[in-house]
Amino acid sequence: MTIRYRKIRRSRKKLPKPPECNYEKGWLKNNGLNVALTIIALMVSVVAIIFSCESSERIQRVTDADLFMGIKEYADRMGLDISKIEDPLDLYDIYIADLRGDKEQIKASLQEYIKQDPECAYPYWLLGKYYSDGDSLIPDSAVAAIHYYTKAINNMEDSNKDKPIAYNNRGIIFIDLNKDSLAIDDFKKAMELRPKYAEPFTNLAVLILDYNADSSIVLSTKAISIYGVNNPEAANAFNNRGYAKYGLEDYKGAIEDYDKAIRLKPDLAEAFLNRGVAKGKSDKYSIEDEIADCDEAIRLKPDYADAFNNRGIAKRNLEDYKGAIENYDKAIDLYGEDNPDAADAFVNRGIAKGVHEDYKVAIEDFDRAIELYGENNPEAAEAFYNRGVAKAKLGKYEEAIEDFEKAIRLKPDYADAKHNREIARKKLKEQGK
């Protein structure tokens, strides 16, 4: 039987922080700011009273200076152009909604700003951000985010330093919608407009990792040079470059990059997991070293399903099958039994059960893996192959041959499947069938 390593997870492609105000063209050079701040200063006592009456646990009563600085910090952070807003005091509502985490109120207020000035880019930009916040997007939110980022892009001059950020953010959402070609176009446009902006280099490097490792390494190296080799922001780029080197079987180089990522960001669980997998491929490290990195990844991220799956593989390699199955069980529980990401763990658990000659239960795991992969998915080849092995062990040679042939169809150069198919044919012939 063959063992499947859970595909190494790269650092998640995250939306960057919102852009700062464009000081060359923005509201800090506009007298509108002075007017706005004067109004806020005159009204701050009223605002403080309102503020103190808020029932939300996240909002505390603050001094006038606290409120002033909070609103100003929010404006700076979100890149909001106050000079474009008819009533600058409306910013108070968004600020309070942001403190509460009330995105719906923020969206409603921004829609009002768009009605006042449809040509202003920033309300669209912010709506794009709020619709795309979170680790995963529902389709409707993703489509809305793309719509608003597109409006922001169309309303910005190419010289606006925030335009590349809008392209980058839209590219990330295209990835979530499996529109990789559009994402690539957006990342390239962001790189063209702002060559010293590292995020699109990092994101494009991740996007092409699986089919163009060499170019991915070049892009990650460029991102690292922009960040600076000692900048913690470069940790993800080092991690991603390590993954690309791993794909090229440069395990020493991969481990060196993971080491650098960990030095810059000691809580980067993905780098520990990836380094552990690379150590498992290197003659310089033991299986215990691999497990130690998986342990640290799990300590940093207790719900890290990939880390449990890979630790299960390492324990299997130590012939600790009980420990392996326990880790696969935990991985499947964390993924969710209906999650396609759990397919590898089902295959691995089936293999471990097969070692105990519990073939019927192993076949159930392989069945579930095939369902999750999809029968025509090349990644299902190992599940078909291993199910064929289990069926052959039960003397079901006809069914075993069918599974070996399915594995070969998905992976034409699958030597083990071809070899075992011939053995099963001989066994079947011996039975007179």
N, C-alpha and C positions, 0 to 999 in steps of 0.2 A: 504493500500500500504506500501511497505517497502522502506526504504531509503538506498542508497548505499554510503558508504564512499569511496572516491577515495583512492586506496591503498597508504599507506604512502611511500614516496620516501626516500630511504636511500641516504647517501652521495655518489655521483657518484664515482665509482672506477676509479681513475685517475692513469695514468702512473707516477711512481715516477721520481724524478729528475735523470738525467744521472749519472752514477757512476763517482766518482773521479778516478784519476790515481791510479793504484796499485803501491804505492811507493816502495814496497819491490822488485818488479820485473820490474817496469816501467822505463820510460825514464829519470827520475830525477837522477838515479844512473848511467846513461850511458853517456859516453863522447860525444855521438852523440848530446845530448842537447846543450852542450857547443859549438860544431861546428855549430849547427843550429842557435843558438842565435847570434853567431859571424857573420854568414852570414847575418842574418836579420839586425843586427846592421849596417853592411857595406852597405846594400842595402836600408836602411830605408829612406834615402833622396829621392831616386828614387820612392820608394813606396809612400812617402808622396805626391809627385807631382801627381802620378797616382790617389792617394786617393782624392786629391783636385779637380780632374777633374770629379769625379763621379757625375752624374746628379740626382741620387736618393735623394729624400727629407729626407730619413731616415739617410743618411750618411753625417756627417759634417767633415770639414777639422780638422785634429787633429795634435798634436805635435808628434815628434818621440817617446817620452816617452809614450804618450797615445796609439799609435799604438802598441808599444812593449808590454805594459801591457794588451792591449785588446787581442792580439794574445795569449799571455801566459794564460790569464784568460779563453779564449775559449778552449785552449788545456786542462787546468785543469778541466774545467766544463764538457767537452765531453769525457774525458778519452782517448784522442788520443795519441797513442804511436809514437812519432816523430821518434824514432830510427828505426822504421820499414818502414819509408817513404824514398824513394830514393832521392827525392828533397824536403827538408823541407820547401822551399819557397812556395810549393803548398798549404801550410796551409793558406797563405794569401788569396788565392782565396776562400777557404771555409769560412774563417772569414768574408770576405766582403759579400759573399753570405748569410751568417747567419744574418748579419746586415740588409740586404735587405729583409730577409725572402724569399730568392730565393732557395726553396728546390730542384728544378730541377737541378740547378747548383751544389748544394751540392751533390746530388745523383750521378751526372756525375763524379765529382771529386773522390768520394769514390770508384766508379767502377774502376777508373784508379788505385787507390791504391791497389785494389784487384788483378788487373792484375799483378802488381809489386810483390805482396806477397800474394798468395791465402791462406796461412796458418795463416795469422794474423787475430785475432778474432775481433779487434775493428772496422774496416770498416764495417764488417757485422753487428756488434752491432748497429752502428750509422745508417746504412741503415734501420734496423728494427725499430729504433726510428722514423726516418723521415717518413717512410711509415705508421706508426701507430699514428702519431700526429693528434690531433683533437678530438672533442667530439663524432664523429661517423665515422665509417669506411665504405668505399665502399668495396664490396667483394674482388675485385682484389687487392686493397691496403692491405687488411687484410691478404690475402694469401701470398703476397710478404713479408709483415712484418714477418709472421711466418717462411717463408723460410729463411730469413736473421738471425732471432734470433736463428733458429735451427743450421745454419752454425756457428754462434758465439759460441753457447753452445758446439758444437762438437769440436771446436778449442781451448777451454779453459780447463785448468786443474781444477779439483774439488777444489783445494786450492785457486783458483783465486776468490777474494772476489766479483768480478763483475758477476760471473756465476749465483749466485742466483737471481740477478737482471734481467738477461736475462730470466731465468725461470719465474719469476714473471710477467714480461712484456708480455711474450708469453701467459701465463695463462690468462691475461686480454683480449688479442685478441681472445683467444678461447671462452671466454664468449660472446664476440660480435658476434661470429659465431655460438652461441648456442651449443657449444661443451663443456658442463659443466664437463663431466667426464675427459676430457683431461686437462681442466683448474685445476681441483682438483689435478690431478697428478703433474702438474707443481708447484702449490702452496706448495704442500707437499714436493716436491724435494727442493724447495727454502728454506723451513723451516728446512729441514734436513741438508742442506749444511751450513746454516747460522742461527742458532737458535736465535740470537739476532737481526735479521732483521724483523722489525715489519710489513712491508707492506703485505707479503703473509698471515700473520695471519689475518690482517684486511680484505683482499680480500676474503679469504676462509670463514670468518665469514659472510660476506655479501652474498656469494654464497649459503650458506646452511640455511639462515635465515628462509625461508618460510616453511621448512620441518624438521628442527632440531634446534629449538630455544635454547635448553639447551647447545648443543655443540657450537653454535654460541656465546653464552655468554662467554663460557670458552675461546674461541679463542680471542674475543674482550678484555677480561680481560688480557690475555697474551700480546696482543699488547699494551695495556695501561701500563702494567708494564715495557715493553721494552722502550716505549717512555718516561715514567715518568708522574705521574698524573698531574703535573703542566706544561707540555710541550704542547704548542698549537697544535703540530702535533697529539696529542692524541684526538683532538676534534671529528674527524670522528669516531674513535673507540668508544668513549662515545655515540655518536649519534646512531651508529649501535647497540650497546648493549642496548640502550634504546628501540630501535625498537623491539629487540628480547624479552625484558621484556614485552613490550606492547602486543606482540603476546601471551604471557603466562598470560595475564590479570593482570600483576603486574604493575598497572598504577602508583602507588606511586614510585616504583623503576625506572620506565621509565622516569617519570618527573624529578627525581633526576639526572639521567644520562643526560637528555637533558639540565638541568640547568648547569651541569658541562661542557658540550660541548659549550654552549653559553658563559660561563665565559671565556673559553680558546679561543674561536673564535666568538666574538660578531657579526660578519657579516655572520654567517652560517645560511642562510635562511632555510635550511632543518630542522635544529634543532628547530627553532621557529615553523614551521608548524607542525612537529611531536609532539612537546610539546602541541600545541594547541589541536590537535586531542586527545592526552592522557588526557588533562584537560576536554575535552568533555565527557570522560568516568568516570571521578572521581567526587564523591559527594562533594569534597572540593572546587570545582571551579564552576563558573557560565558560562553560554554560552557567556556572554560578555568577560570573560577571554579568552575563546577559540578564539573569534573573534579578540581580541587584538593581540594575537600571529599570527594569519593569516595576520592581517594588517601589522605587522612588517616584516613578511616574504615577503609580496608584496612590502613593501618599499625598502627592501634590494634587491629584485629581481623582478622588475616590470613586467617581462614577465613570471612569475611563474604560469603556468596554474593550477597546482595542488592546489596551495594556493587559487586561485579564486574559484575552485570547492568546496573545503572544507569550505571556507567562505560562499558559497552559502548554504551548508548543515546547517551550524550554524544559518544562518538567517532564513532558513526554520523552524528550531526548535524554533525560536522566533516568528514564524508565520508571518514573514516579507517575504511574497511570492514574492512580486515585487522585493525586494532586492535580494532574492535568484535567481530568473530568470535572473536578470542583471548579477550576478556573473557567472552563468552557461553559459550565452551567451559569456561572456568574456573568460571563460575557453575554450569553443569550438573554439572560434576565434583563441586563442593562440595555441591550439593543432593542429588545422586544421581539417576541417570537415571530411576528409578522413583518419585521423590518428586513428588507433585502440585505442590509449590512450584516445581519446575523448569519448569512449563508455559510461563510467560511468557518464560523464557529461550529455550526452543525456538522460540516464535513469533518473538522478536526475531532469533534466529540465522537462521531461515528467511527473514526479510525481508532481512537483509544478504546472504544468498546469492542471493536473487532479484535484487538490484541487479547482481550479476555474471552474471546470466542463467543461473545454475545452477539451473534451475527444478525439475528432477527431485529434486535433493538438498534443495531448499527444501521441496518437497511432503512429503518424508519427515519433516522437522522439524515441519511443520504437522500431519501425521498423528499424530506422537507427542504433540504438545501436546493435540490433541483427545482422545486416549486418557486423558491425565492429567486434563484438565478433567472429562471426561464429556460425552457428546454433548448432553445436555439442560441443561448448565450455561450460564447466560447469559454467563459469562466466556469461553466458547469461541467467541463470535460472531466476534471478530477472527481467530481461527485459521481458521474456515470461510471468512471473507471473503478472507483472504490466500491461502488454498489455491485459492479460486476464481480469483483474479487470476493465480496461477501456471499453473493449468490453461488459462485463456484464452490466456495467452502461448504455450502449447504447441498451441493450436488445438483444445483439447478443450472446446468450448463447451457441450455438453450437461452434462458433469460440472461445468463452471464454474457454470452456471445453478443446478444442484442445490445447490452450496455457497453461492451467494449467497442462495438461498431459505432454507437452513438458518440462515444468519446473520441474515436478516430475521425469521425465526420467533423466534429468541432475543432479538433486539433490534429491535423493530418500527419504531423511528424511525431505522434505520440508512440514512441517505441515500446514502452511497457504495455500499453493497451494492445498493440499488435502481437507482442510476444504471448501475453496471457490469452488472447483470442485463439491463437494456435494451440495452446495447451488445452483450452476448453473444448476445441473441436476434436482433438485426439481423445479426450475423456468421453466425449459424446459418442464418438465412433466406437470406443471400447464397450459402451453400453448397448451398442447395436442400433443406434438411432441415426 
